[in-house]
Amino acid sequence: MSQVRVQATAAEIRAGAKAIRRRNIEIVHAAGLGHIGGDLSAADILATLYLGVLRIDPEHPDDPERDLRTLAEGVPLGRMGKPADIAETAVFLASDASSFVTGLVVPVDGGLTVA
């Protein structure tokens, strides 16, 4: 790991959870749609994991010593999603290849929906 993890204080974790909630509300508002209940509920868990438990370094997201597996264990494909996973789905839906696809919700969730 390129960075030693210093455990955050309870006040720092609460502030982090508040920042996560605020950002989620901003994102949903900007999109003009969405349901934030799950996001708001998960904020405390995410803040605790990212600020107090997991060994992570945002500057080195592919570090093999990171604790990413903690979050990916429940995903049937065994890994967290990457931005490219969403982008490739969006490219497909915007292409002629999807011309016969209508009214479909495409879960890009590593198999969680069918698990």
Steps between C-alpha positions, in 0.01 A plus 500: 500500500635838415321666789460403865137503610430724796164422656261793492334635810125461555453868416691458171289197409178692576624790284588255223153342513343845482714584195398172333131574562533855367681382184239230435218754531682733259550219247135388513378860478727570200372187327141602566405150608598225734430362844746596771372287788758226460780749439420695814474182704838375379687824571596407857622157392701639209654776710597253771653259250684758291613728781558255782541141390608431143855526376450720195691767316299703246826590324570130434162329442659185351736438793489121556510550879179705511197365680267508199400136549310597813244680286503256207443177695122521456522567125457176300768605249738545794611854426381854532368674192719737306400814311566312176227250589242780501653675199492188284135445585419863416687473168301186413169667586592806292607291201307348211561159660229582755245627247248233601544558875221706657378560852775295658684549826850360459651410837875545486561347841726200461210257535351631825154527346479132413691369802 
